[in-house]
Amino acid sequence: MKYDLEDRLIDFSNSVIDFVEDLPNSYLSQYLGSQLMRSSISPALNYGEAQAAESSKDFVHKMKICLKELRESMVCLKLFKKRNIAVTKLLQENNELISIFYKSIKTAQSKL
């Protein structure tokens, strides 16, 4: 099976979209859900940009943006978890994506 990080990011984004759309209609759900959608969709979009980076330095920069947004998503998910809203699978995938991006950035930086 072909491993495609872009597909994985898109799947994660779609899982978050489904999660947010199923949240109860409350101020917290709307506010935090909206923020979570932005921060979880952003890595997929920025990863697309990273694939067309103009230089190795530009690639690392765009990958760092992806990592930053994934970390923001992690905090949002942890806030939902504190409210006893089930997010275990999303947290696990988010954490794995953070690890992948962290390692990719370190590898790319070592080649600069």
N, CA, C and O atoms as a Tinker XYZ file with bonds, in Angstrom:
   448  protein
     1  N      0.839000   -1.182000    0.000000    73     2
     2  CA     0.000000    0.000000    0.000000    64     1     3
     3  C      0.887000    1.249000    0.000000    63     2     4     5
     4  O      1.867000    1.328000    0.741000    81     3
     5  N      0.532000    2.204000   -0.828000    73     3     6
     6  CA     1.303000    3.439000   -0.935000    64     5     7
     7  C      0.985000    4.348000    0.252000    63     6     8     9
     8  O     -0.179000    4.579000    0.579000    81     7
     9  N      2.018000    4.848000    0.877000    73     7    10
    10  CA     1.871000    5.771000    2.000000    64     9    11
    11  C      1.881000    7.185000    1.447000    63    10    12    13
    12  O      2.873000    7.609000    0.854000    81    11
    13  N      0.797000    7.916000    1.630000    73    11    14
    14  CA     0.707000    9.268000    1.108000    64    13    15
    15  C      0.300000   10.221000    2.235000    63    14    16    17
    16  O     -0.836000   10.191000    2.707000    81    15
    17  N      1.227000   11.049000    2.650000    73    15    18
    18  CA     0.991000   11.969000    3.754000    64    17    19
    19  C     -0.118000   12.965000    3.417000    63    18    20    21
    20  O     -0.914000   13.326000    4.284000    81    19
    21  N     -0.172000   13.400000    2.182000    73    19    22
    22  CA    -1.227000   14.329000    1.789000    64    21    23
    23  C     -2.608000   13.703000    1.997000    63    22    24    25
    24  O     -3.512000   14.347000    2.530000    81    23
    25  N     -2.767000   12.448000    1.575000    73    23    26
    26  CA    -4.047000   11.753000    1.783000    64    25    27
    27  C     -4.359000   11.620000    3.266000    63    26    28    29
    28  O     -5.510000   11.765000    3.677000    81    27
    29  N     -3.364000   11.351000    4.048000    73    27    30
    30  CA    -3.570000   11.215000    5.491000    64    29    31
    31  C     -4.010000   12.544000    6.115000    63    30    32    33
    32  O     -4.884000   12.566000    6.982000    81    31
    33  N     -3.410000   13.637000    5.675000    73    31    34
    34  CA    -3.809000   14.957000    6.162000    64    33    35
    35  C     -5.242000   15.287000    5.746000    63    34    36    37
    36  O     -6.006000   15.851000    6.530000    81    35
    37  N     -5.600000   14.938000    4.528000    73    35    38
    38  CA    -6.967000   15.165000    4.050000    64    37    39
    39  C     -7.950000   14.323000    4.842000    63    38    40    41
    40  O     -9.022000   14.803000    5.211000    81    39
    41  N     -7.597000   13.069000    5.110000    73    39    42
    42  CA    -8.466000   12.209000    5.923000    64    41    43
    43  C     -8.641000   12.765000    7.329000    63    42    44    45
    44  O     -9.745000   12.744000    7.873000    81    43
    45  N     -7.560000   13.259000    7.919000    73    43    46
    46  CA    -7.636000   13.862000    9.243000    64    45    47
    47  C     -8.560000   15.078000    9.214000    63    46    48    49
    48  O     -9.423000   15.228000   10.079000    81    47
    49  N     -8.379000   15.937000    8.225000    73    47    50
    50  CA    -9.225000   17.125000    8.088000    64    49    51
    51  C    -10.697000   16.735000    7.982000    63    50    52    53
    52  O    -11.550000   17.334000    8.637000    81    51
    53  N    -10.989000   15.742000    7.165000    73    51    54
    54  CA   -12.366000   15.298000    6.998000    64    53    55
    55  C    -12.934000   14.697000    8.277000    63    54    56    57
    56  O    -14.114000   14.881000    8.577000    81    55
    57  N    -12.117000   13.992000    9.023000    73    55    58
    58  CA   -12.570000   13.445000   10.306000    64    57    59
    59  C    -12.911000   14.561000   11.285000    63    58    60    61
    60  O    -13.889000   14.471000   12.028000    81    59
    61  N    -12.104000   15.606000   11.282000    73    59    62
    62  CA   -12.387000   16.754000   12.151000    64    61    63
    63  C    -13.660000   17.461000   11.699000    63    62    64    65
    64  O    -14.476000   17.856000   12.532000    81    63
    65  N    -13.835000   17.621000   10.410000    73    63    66
    66  CA   -15.056000   18.248000    9.898000    64    65    67
    67  C    -16.287000   17.468000   10.364000    63    66    68    69
    68  O    -17.255000   18.061000   10.841000    81    67
    69  N    -16.251000   16.139000   10.227000    73    67    70
    70  CA   -17.361000   15.295000   10.691000    64    69    71
    71  C    -17.589000   15.477000   12.184000    63    70    72    73
    72  O    -18.728000   15.595000   12.638000    81    71
    73  N    -16.500000   15.498000   12.945000    73    71    74
    74  CA   -16.587000   15.666000   14.389000    64    73    75
    75  C    -17.255000   16.995000   14.740000    63    74    76    77
    76  O    -18.171000   17.038000   15.561000    81    75
    77  N    -16.795000   18.072000   14.118000    73    75    78
    78  CA   -17.321000   19.407000   14.425000    64    77    79
    79  C    -18.796000   19.516000   14.016000    63    78    80    81
    80  O    -19.600000   20.116000   14.729000    81    79
    81  N    -19.138000   18.941000   12.884000    73    79    82
    82  CA   -20.525000   19.020000   12.431000    64    81    83
    83  C    -21.481000   18.263000   13.351000    63    82    84    85
    84  O    -22.679000   18.547000   13.368000    81    83
    85  N    -20.960000   17.304000   14.115000    73    83    86
    86  CA   -21.791000   16.530000   15.039000    64    85    87
    87  C    -21.820000   17.107000   16.458000    63    86    88    89
    88  O    -22.494000   16.558000   17.329000    81    87
    89  N    -21.104000   18.196000   16.698000    73    87    90
    90  CA   -21.081000   18.795000   18.031000    64    89    91
    91  C    -22.438000   19.409000   18.377000    63    90    92    93
    92  O    -23.183000   19.825000   17.490000    81    91
    93  N    -22.752000   19.462000   19.674000    73    91    94
    94  CA   -24.000000   20.127000   20.072000    64    93    95
    95  C    -23.950000   21.613000   19.724000    63    94    96    97
    96  O    -22.875000   22.200000   19.600000    81    95
    97  N    -25.104000   22.196000   19.572000    73    95    98
    98  CA   -25.190000   23.612000   19.212000    64    97    99
    99  C    -25.035000   24.467000   20.465000    63    98   100   101
   100  O    -26.018000   24.809000   21.122000    81    99
   101  N    -23.799000   24.804000   20.786000    73    99   102
   102  CA   -23.507000   25.665000   21.930000    64   101   103
   103  C    -22.448000   26.677000   21.504000    63   102   104   105
   104  O    -21.781000   26.502000   20.484000    81   103
   105  N    -22.302000   27.732000   22.294000    73   103   106
   106  CA   -21.298000   28.747000   21.982000    64   105   107
   107  C    -19.898000   28.130000   21.943000    63   106   108   109
   108  O    -19.123000   28.396000   21.025000    81   107
   109  N    -19.579000   27.303000   22.945000    73   107   110
   110  CA   -18.262000   26.659000   22.992000    64   109   111
   111  C    -18.028000   25.796000   21.760000    63   110   112   113
   112  O    -16.971000   25.872000   21.134000    81   111
   113  N    -19.008000   24.983000   21.415000    73   111   114
   114  CA   -18.860000   24.095000   20.261000    64   113   115
   115  C    -18.656000   24.894000   18.978000    63   114   116   117
   116  O    -17.827000   24.528000   18.145000    81   115
   117  N    -19.398000   25.969000   18.817000    73   115   118
   118  CA   -19.255000   26.785000   17.609000    64   117   119
   119  C    -17.898000   27.480000   17.574000    63   118   120   121
   120  O    -17.228000   27.488000   16.542000    81   119
   121  N    -17.499000   28.058000   18.690000    73   119   122
   122  CA   -16.238000   28.799000   18.738000    64   121   123
   123  C    -15.035000   27.870000   18.574000    63   122   124   125
   124  O    -14.206000   28.058000   17.684000    81   123
   125  N    -14.958000   26.877000   19.437000    73   123   126
   126  CA   -13.814000   25.978000   19.416000    64   125   127
   127  C    -13.837000   25.079000   18.174000    63   126   128   129
   128  O    -12.792000   24.764000   17.605000    81   127
   129  N    -15.035000   24.675000   17.767000    73   127   130
   130  CA   -15.162000   23.852000   16.565000    64   129   131
   131  C    -14.674000   24.578000   15.328000    63   130   132   133
   132  O    -14.001000   23.994000   14.479000    81   131
   133  N    -15.015000   25.852000   15.231000    73   131   134
   134  CA   -14.565000   26.661000   14.102000    64   133   135
   135  C    -13.043000   26.782000   14.089000    63   134   136   137
   136  O    -12.413000   26.661000   13.039000    81   135
   137  N    -12.465000   27.019000   15.251000    73   135   138
   138  CA   -11.010000   27.126000   15.357000    64   137   139
   139  C    -10.342000   25.797000   15.015000    63   138   140   141
   140  O     -9.329000   25.766000   14.316000    81   139
   141  N    -10.912000   24.702000   15.510000    73   139   142
   142  CA   -10.358000   23.376000   15.238000    64   141   143
   143  C    -10.408000   23.067000   13.752000    63   142   144   145
   144  O     -9.459000   22.507000   13.202000    81   143
   145  N    -11.498000   23.424000   13.100000    73   143   146
   146  CA   -11.574000   23.167000   11.652000    64   145   147
   147  C    -10.485000   23.934000   10.904000    63   146   148   149
   148  O     -9.832000   23.382000   10.018000    81   147
   149  N    -10.290000   25.200000   11.258000    73   147   150
   150  CA    -9.255000   25.982000   10.567000    64   149   151
   151  C     -7.864000   25.378000   10.778000    63   150   152   153
   152  O     -7.094000   25.216000    9.832000    81   151
   153  N     -7.560000   25.051000   12.033000    73   151   154
   154  CA    -6.209000   24.566000   12.325000    64   153   155
   155  C     -5.970000   23.139000   11.830000    63   154   156   157
   156  O     -4.821000   22.754000   11.612000    81   155
   157  N     -7.012000   22.362000   11.652000    73   155   158
   158  CA    -6.814000   20.986000   11.173000    64   157   159
   159  C     -6.840000   20.885000    9.653000    63   158   160   161
   160  O     -6.276000   19.945000    9.092000    81   159
   161  N     -7.475000   21.823000    8.983000    73   159   162
   162  CA    -7.484000   21.831000    7.518000    64   161   163
   163  C     -6.211000   22.486000    6.984000    63   162   164   165
   164  O     -5.712000   22.101000    5.927000    81   163
   165  N     -5.693000   23.458000    7.701000    73   163   166
   166  CA    -4.505000   24.192000    7.286000    64   165   167
   167  C     -3.291000   23.303000    6.955000    63   166   168   169
   168  O     -2.622000   23.561000    5.954000    81   167
   169  N     -2.978000   22.264000    7.758000    73   167   170
   170  CA    -1.807000   21.448000    7.411000    64   169   171
   171  C     -1.916000   20.777000    6.036000    63   170   172   173
   172  O     -0.919000   20.663000    5.322000    81   171
   173  N     -3.113000   20.336000    5.668000    73   171   174
   174  CA    -3.274000   19.712000    4.350000    64   173   175
   175  C     -2.994000   20.729000    3.247000    63   174   176   177
   176  O     -2.322000   20.420000    2.263000    81   175
   177  N     -3.509000   21.929000    3.418000    73   175   178
   178  CA    -3.302000   22.975000    2.412000    64   177   179
   179  C     -1.840000   23.414000    2.350000    63   178   180   181
   180  O     -1.277000   23.569000    1.266000    81   179
   181  N     -1.236000   23.610000    3.508000    73   179   182
   182  CA     0.169000   24.036000    3.544000    64   181   183
   183  C      1.119000   22.942000    3.083000    63   182   184   185
   184  O      2.176000   23.230000    2.521000    81   183
   185  N      0.751000   21.692000    3.316000    73   183   186
   186  CA     1.580000   20.592000    2.824000    64   185   187
   187  C      1.594000   20.594000    1.296000    63   186   188   189
   188  O      2.616000   20.308000    0.673000    81   187
   189  N      0.444000   20.920000    0.701000    73   187   190
   190  CA     0.397000   21.066000   -0.758000    64   189   191
   191  C      1.362000   22.139000   -1.233000    63   190   192   193
   192  O      2.043000   21.972000   -2.246000    81   191
   193  N      1.417000   23.244000   -0.494000    73   191   194
   194  CA     2.370000   24.304000   -0.828000    64   193   195
   195  C      3.806000   23.841000   -0.639000    63   194   196   197
   196  O      4.678000   24.183000   -1.438000    81   195
   197  N      4.058000   23.072000    0.402000    73   195   198
   198  CA     5.417000   22.581000    0.671000    64   197   199
   199  C      5.920000   21.713000   -0.481000    63   198   200   201
   200  O      7.112000   21.708000   -0.790000    81   199
   201  N      5.013000   20.986000   -1.105000    73   199   202
   202  CA     5.414000   20.123000   -2.219000    64   201   203
   203  C      5.895000   20.923000   -3.424000    63   202   204   205
   204  O      6.607000   20.403000   -4.283000    81   203
   205  N      5.499000   22.190000   -3.478000    73   203   206
   206  CA     5.929000   23.065000   -4.569000    64   205   207
   207  C      6.883000   24.150000   -4.069000    63   206   208   209
   208  O      6.995000   25.216000   -4.676000    81   207
   209  N      7.559000   23.876000   -2.975000    73   207   210
   210  CA     8.466000   24.866000   -2.378000    64   209   211
   211  C      9.539000   25.285000   -3.374000    63   210   212   213
   212  O     10.005000   24.497000   -4.197000    81   211
   213  N      9.910000   26.550000   -3.267000    73   211   214
   214  CA    10.893000   27.112000   -4.182000    64   213   215
   215  C     12.329000   26.774000   -3.801000    63   214   216   217
   216  O     13.242000   26.900000   -4.617000    81   215
   217  N     12.522000   26.347000   -2.565000    73   215   218
   218  CA    13.863000   25.987000   -2.100000    64   217   219
   219  C     13.720000   25.063000   -0.900000    63   218   220   221
   220  O     12.619000   24.869000   -0.386000    81   219
   221  N     14.820000   24.504000   -0.461000    73   219   222
   222  CA    14.795000   23.660000    0.735000    64   221   223
   223  C     14.394000   24.468000    1.959000    63   222   224   225
   224  O     13.670000   23.981000    2.827000    81   223
   225  N     14.868000   25.698000    2.021000    73   223   226
   226  CA    14.518000   26.565000    3.148000    64   225   227
   227  C     13.013000   26.868000    3.141000    63   226   228   229
   228  O     12.379000   26.877000    4.196000    81   227
   229  N     12.452000   27.111000    1.977000    73   227   230
   230  CA    11.020000   27.363000    1.841000    64   229   231
   231  C     10.223000   26.112000    2.240000    63   230   232   233
   232  O      9.182000   26.218000    2.888000    81   231
   233  N     10.709000   24.943000    1.853000    73   231   234
   234  CA    10.068000   23.677000    2.222000    64   233   235
   235  C     10.002000   23.539000    3.746000    63   234   236   237
   236  O      8.948000   23.234000    4.304000    81   235
   237  N     11.125000   23.765000    4.403000    73   235   238
   238  CA    11.168000   23.659000    5.868000    64   237   239
   239  C     10.196000   24.657000    6.494000    63   238   240   241
   240  O      9.478000   24.322000    7.436000    81   239
   241  N     10.173000   25.870000    5.976000    73   239   242
   242  CA     9.267000   26.896000    6.510000    64   241   243
   243  C      7.807000   26.444000    6.415000    63   242   244   245
   244  O      7.060000   26.567000    7.386000    81   243
   245  N      7.400000   25.930000    5.274000    73   243   246
   246  CA     6.015000   25.497000    5.094000    64   245   247
   247  C      5.694000   24.272000    5.954000    63   246   248   249
   248  O      4.577000   24.139000    6.453000    81   247
   249  N      6.656000   23.394000    6.125000    73   247   250
   250  CA     6.465000   22.226000    6.985000    64   249   251
   251  C      6.305000   22.663000    8.444000    63   250   252   253
   252  O      5.536000   22.062000    9.194000    81   251
   253  N      7.033000   23.711000    8.842000    73   251   254
   254  CA     6.897000   24.237000   10.203000    64   253   255
   255  C      5.518000   24.843000   10.424000    63   254   256   257
   256  O      4.970000   24.757000   11.523000    81   255
   257  N      4.961000   25.449000    9.398000    73   255   258
   258  CA     3.598000   25.972000    9.504000    64   257   259
   259  C      2.620000   24.815000    9.730000    63   258   260   261
   260  O      1.712000   24.913000   10.555000    81   259
   261  N      2.812000   23.735000    8.998000    73   259   262
   262  CA     1.970000   22.544000    9.183000    64   261   263
   263  C      2.066000   22.047000   10.623000    63   262   264   265
   264  O      1.050000   21.757000   11.256000    81   263
   265  N      3.273000   21.951000   11.128000    73   263   266
   266  CA     3.490000   21.478000   12.496000    64   265   267
   267  C      2.822000   22.412000   13.506000    63   266   268   269
   268  O      2.184000   21.950000   14.453000    81   267
   269  N      2.965000   23.698000   13.309000    73   267   270
   270  CA     2.349000   24.685000   14.203000    64   269   271
   271  C      0.831000   24.520000   14.236000    63   270   272   273
   272  O      0.223000   24.550000   15.306000    81   271
   273  N      0.232000   24.347000   13.083000    73   271   274
   274  CA    -1.223000   24.191000   13.005000    64   273   275
   275  C     -1.669000   22.868000   13.629000    63   274   276   277
   276  O     -2.715000   22.811000   14.276000    81   275
   277  N     -0.895000   21.820000   13.443000    73   275   278
   278  CA    -1.224000   20.540000   14.073000    64   277   279
   279  C     -1.157000   20.640000   15.593000    63   278   280   281
   280  O     -1.976000   20.049000   16.297000    81   279
   281  N     -0.188000   21.383000   16.092000    73   279   282
   282  CA    -0.091000   21.573000   17.548000    64   281   283
   283  C     -1.286000   22.378000   18.071000    63   282   284   285
   284  O     -1.799000   22.105000   19.156000    81   283
   285  N     -1.719000   23.359000   17.300000    73   283   286
   286  CA    -2.905000   24.114000   17.692000    64   285   287
   287  C     -4.134000   23.203000   17.712000    63   286   288   289
   288  O     -4.961000   23.288000   18.619000    81   287
   289  N     -4.247000   22.347000   16.724000    73   287   290
   290  CA    -5.357000   21.388000   16.689000    64   289   291
   291  C     -5.329000   20.483000   17.916000    63   290   292   293
   292  O     -6.371000   20.155000   18.483000    81   291
   293  N     -4.127000   20.084000   18.319000    73   291   294
   294  CA    -3.989000   19.212000   19.487000    64   293   295
   295  C     -4.544000   19.888000   20.736000    63   294   296   297
   296  O     -5.239000   19.255000   21.531000    81   295
   297  N     -4.242000   21.164000   20.909000    73   295   298
   298  CA    -4.748000   21.885000   22.080000    64   297   299
   299  C     -6.274000   21.974000   22.028000    63   298   300   301
   300  O     -6.937000   21.772000   23.045000    81   299
   301  N     -6.830000   22.271000   20.871000    73   299   302
   302  CA    -8.295000   22.320000   20.737000    64   301   303
   303  C     -8.914000   20.971000   21.108000    63   302   304   305
   304  O     -9.903000   20.912000   21.838000    81   303
   305  N     -8.326000   19.903000   20.602000    73   303   306
   306  CA    -8.856000   18.569000   20.907000    64   305   307
   307  C     -8.755000   18.263000   22.397000    63   306   308   309
   308  O     -9.654000   17.647000   22.970000    81   307
   309  N     -7.664000   18.691000   23.022000    73   307   310
   310  CA    -7.517000   18.480000   24.466000    64   309   311
   311  C     -8.577000   19.261000   25.248000    63   310   312   313
   312  O     -9.066000   18.789000   26.274000    81   311
   313  N     -8.925000   20.441000   24.769000    73   311   314
   314  CA    -9.987000   21.214000   25.415000    64   313   315
   315  C    -11.322000   20.477000   25.318000    63   314   316   317
   316  O    -12.083000   20.434000   26.284000    81   315
   317  N    -11.602000   19.899000   24.153000    73   315   318
   318  CA   -12.829000   19.104000   24.021000    64   317   319
   319  C    -12.792000   17.890000   24.950000    63   318   320   321
   320  O    -13.796000   17.538000   25.570000    81   319
   321  N    -11.635000   17.264000   25.034000    73   319   322
   322  CA   -11.502000   16.096000   25.906000    64   321   323
   323  C    -11.781000   16.470000   27.366000    63   322   324   325
   324  O    -12.424000   15.708000   28.089000    81   323
   325  N    -11.304000   17.630000   27.796000    73   323   326
   326  CA   -11.549000   18.103000   29.168000    64   325   327
   327  C    -13.043000   18.305000   29.430000    63   326   328   329
   328  O    -13.489000   18.253000   30.576000    81   327
   329  N    -13.809000   18.534000   28.368000    73   327   330
   330  CA   -15.261000   18.712000   28.478000    64   329   331
   331  C    -15.977000   17.366000   28.309000    63   330   332   333
   332  O    -17.192000   17.317000   28.115000    81   331
   333  N    -15.205000   16.278000   28.387000    73   331   334
   334  CA   -15.742000   14.914000   28.278000    64   333   335
   335  C    -16.382000   14.628000   26.921000    63   334   336   337
   336  O    -17.370000   13.900000   26.823000    81   335
   337  N    -15.804000   15.207000   25.893000    73   335   338
   338  CA   -16.241000   14.935000   24.528000    64   337   339
   339  C    -15.208000   13.987000   23.910000    63   338   340   341
   340  O    -14.011000   14.276000   23.902000    81   339
   341  N    -15.683000   12.869000   23.399000    73   339   342
   342  CA   -14.795000   11.807000   22.907000    64   341   343
   343  C    -14.002000   12.261000   21.680000    63   342   344   345
   344  O    -14.570000   12.564000   20.631000    81   343
   345  N    -12.700000   12.301000   21.835000    73   343   346
   346  CA   -11.806000   12.709000   20.747000    64   345   347
   347  C    -10.565000   11.820000   20.672000    63   346   348   349
   348  O     -9.570000   12.202000   20.054000    81   347
   349  N    -10.611000   10.652000   21.287000    73   347   350
   350  CA    -9.417000    9.811000   21.406000    64   349   351
   351  C     -8.771000    9.500000   20.060000    63   350   352   353
   352  O     -7.555000    9.632000   19.917000    81   351
   353  N     -9.559000    9.091000   19.077000    73   351   354
   354  CA    -8.984000    8.738000   17.768000    64   353   355
   355  C     -8.399000    9.955000   17.070000    63   354   356   357
   356  O     -7.345000    9.870000   16.440000    81   355
   357  N     -9.083000   11.086000   17.183000    73   355   358
   358  CA    -8.547000   12.309000   16.578000    64   357   359
   359  C     -7.254000   12.732000   17.257000    63   358   360   361
   360  O     -6.307000   13.143000   16.585000    81   359
   361  N     -7.204000   12.636000   18.576000    73   359   362
   362  CA    -5.974000   12.972000   19.304000    64   361   363
   363  C     -4.821000   12.067000   18.884000    63   362   364   365
   364  O     -3.695000   12.532000   18.705000    81   363
   365  N     -5.098000   10.787000   18.729000    73   363   366
   366  CA    -4.053000    9.837000   18.345000    64   365   367
   367  C     -3.506000   10.160000   16.956000    63   366   368   369
   368  O     -2.292000   10.208000   16.762000    81   367
   369  N     -4.397000   10.381000   15.992000    73   367   370
   370  CA    -3.947000   10.703000   14.638000    64   369   371
   371  C     -3.215000   12.037000   14.618000    63   370   372   373
   372  O     -2.197000   12.176000   13.940000    81   371
   373  N     -3.723000   13.017000   15.353000    73   371   374
   374  CA    -3.075000   14.320000   15.425000    64   373   375
   375  C     -1.661000   14.180000   15.971000    63   374   376   377
   376  O     -0.725000   14.770000   15.432000    81   375
   377  N     -1.502000   13.410000   17.028000    73   375   378
   378  CA    -0.192000   13.203000   17.633000    64   377   379
   379  C      0.764000   12.502000   16.664000    63   378   380   381
   380  O      1.941000   12.855000   16.589000    81   379
   381  N      0.261000   11.513000   15.924000    73   379   382
   382  CA     1.108000   10.820000   14.940000    64   381   383
   383  C      1.542000   11.775000   13.829000    63   382   384   385
   384  O      2.693000   11.737000   13.392000    81   383
   385  N      0.635000   12.622000   13.377000    73   383   386
   386  CA     0.993000   13.597000   12.340000    64   385   387
   387  C      2.032000   14.590000   12.859000    63   386   388   389
   388  O      2.954000   14.957000   12.131000    81   387
   389  N      1.891000   15.022000   14.097000    73   387   390
   390  CA     2.900000   15.907000   14.696000    64   389   391
   391  C      4.270000   15.223000   14.676000    63   390   392   393
   392  O      5.271000   15.846000   14.320000    81   391
   393  N      4.313000   13.976000   15.049000    73   391   394
   394  CA     5.586000   13.232000   15.066000    64   393   395
   395  C      6.187000   13.144000   13.670000    63   394   396   397
   396  O      7.394000   13.312000   13.499000    81   395
   397  N      5.354000   12.881000   12.677000    73   395   398
   398  CA     5.836000   12.781000   11.293000    64   397   399
   399  C      6.419000   14.109000   10.836000    63   398   400   401
   400  O      7.502000   14.144000   10.252000    81   399
   401  N      5.710000   15.201000   11.097000    73   399   402
   402  CA     6.190000   16.510000   10.665000    64   401   403
   403  C      7.442000   16.925000   11.423000    63   402   404   405
   404  O      8.365000   17.487000   10.834000    81   403
   405  N      7.482000   16.657000   12.708000    73   403   406
   406  CA     8.667000   16.984000   13.496000    64   405   407
   407  C      9.900000   16.289000   12.917000    63   406   408   409
   408  O     10.940000   16.916000   12.716000    81   407
   409  N      9.770000   15.001000   12.654000    73   407   410
   410  CA    10.892000   14.219000   12.120000    64   409   411
   411  C     11.266000   14.695000   10.708000    63   410   412   413
   412  O     12.446000   14.806000   10.376000    81   411
   413  N     10.262000   14.969000    9.896000    73   411   414
   414  CA    10.524000   15.446000    8.524000    64   413   415
   415  C     11.274000   16.773000    8.529000    63   414   416   417
   416  O     12.196000   16.978000    7.740000    81   415
   417  N     10.876000   17.658000    9.415000    73   415   418
   418  CA    11.543000   18.968000    9.522000    64   417   419
   419  C     12.985000   18.782000    9.971000    63   418   420   421
   420  O     13.888000   19.405000    9.412000    81   419
   421  N     13.216000   17.943000   10.960000    73   419   422
   422  CA    14.580000   17.700000   11.441000    64   421   423
   423  C     15.439000   17.111000   10.329000    63   422   424   425
   424  O     16.597000   17.496000   10.169000    81   423
   425  N     14.887000   16.194000    9.572000    73   423   426
   426  CA    15.627000   15.577000    8.465000    64   425   427
   427  C     15.956000   16.613000    7.401000    63   426   428   429
   428  O     17.084000   16.676000    6.913000    81   427
   429  N     14.966000   17.426000    7.042000    73   427   430
   430  CA    15.184000   18.445000    6.017000    64   429   431
   431  C     16.198000   19.499000    6.480000    63   430   432   433
   432  O     17.028000   19.956000    5.695000    81   431
   433  N     16.121000   19.876000    7.754000    73   431   434
   434  CA    17.073000   20.861000    8.290000    64   433   435
   435  C     18.492000   20.323000    8.295000    63   434   436   437
   436  O     19.443000   21.073000    8.074000    81   435
   437  N     18.641000   19.039000    8.543000    73   435   438
   438  CA    19.988000   18.458000    8.572000    64   437   439
   439  C     20.636000   18.448000    7.189000    63   438   440   441
   440  O     21.856000   18.345000    7.064000    81   439
   441  N     19.804000   18.557000    6.153000    73   439   442
   442  CA    20.322000   18.556000    4.781000    64   441   443
   443  C     20.606000   19.967000    4.263000    63   442   444   445
   444  O     21.162000   20.130000    3.177000    81   443
   445  N     20.228000   20.979000    5.032000    73   443   446
   446  CA    20.476000   22.366000    4.593000    64   445   447
   447  C     21.946000   22.733000    4.731000    63   446   448
   448  O     22.334000   23.856000    4.409000    81   447
